[in-house]
């Protein structure tokens, strides 16, 4: 559905990227207040090139990967 012309006109094709940005912003806000954090996401969103764990590590966070 997000690939349709209507979805593009409504900005829905950007939803996955906006959700990712919101998740990362919330993680950074939580870690600014707490020394340790715990989050649960599907493995395909955590592992792999450019996924969440790699992104957090690139931003300077210490990540204990599974």
N, C-alpha and C positions, 0 to 999 in steps of 0.2 A: 504494500500500500504506500509506503513512503517513497517509492520510486515513480509514482504516477505524476503526471503533469499537474493535477490539482494539488497533490501533496507538495510539489515544488513551489507552486504559487503561494501556498499557505505557510511555507517554511517548515513543513513537517519532515522534509528530507534531511534537515539539520538536527533532528531530535536526538539521534545517537551521539553525535558530537557534543551537543549541549548537555546531555545527561552525563557524559564523561567529564566535561569541564566542571559541572556542578559537583560531581562526586569528588573530584580532586580538590576543589575549593573547600569542601566540607572536611576532607581529610586534613588538609593543611590548617584549617581553623581549629580542629580538634587537637592536632599535635602542637599547636601554639599554646594551648592551655594545659596539655598533659604530656608527660615524658614518653609514655608508651601508649600505643593504640592497637586495636584489634578490629579487623573488618572482614566481612565474608562476601565474596563475589564468586560467580561461576569461574572455574579454572580457565576457560578460554578467554576471559577478560583479565585475568591476572598474569598469565604466562605468555611468553612469545615476544617477538620483536615489536616494540612500540606499545606494548600493553601496560597495564597499571603498575606492576612492580618495577618494570624497567623505567617507566616515566618517573616514579617516585625516587628511584635510585639516581636517575639523571639530575633530579632537583636537589640532590645532596642528602637524602634520607638514607638511613641504614635500614636495609631490608633483609629480613631472614626469610628467604624464599623456601617454599616447600620442597 
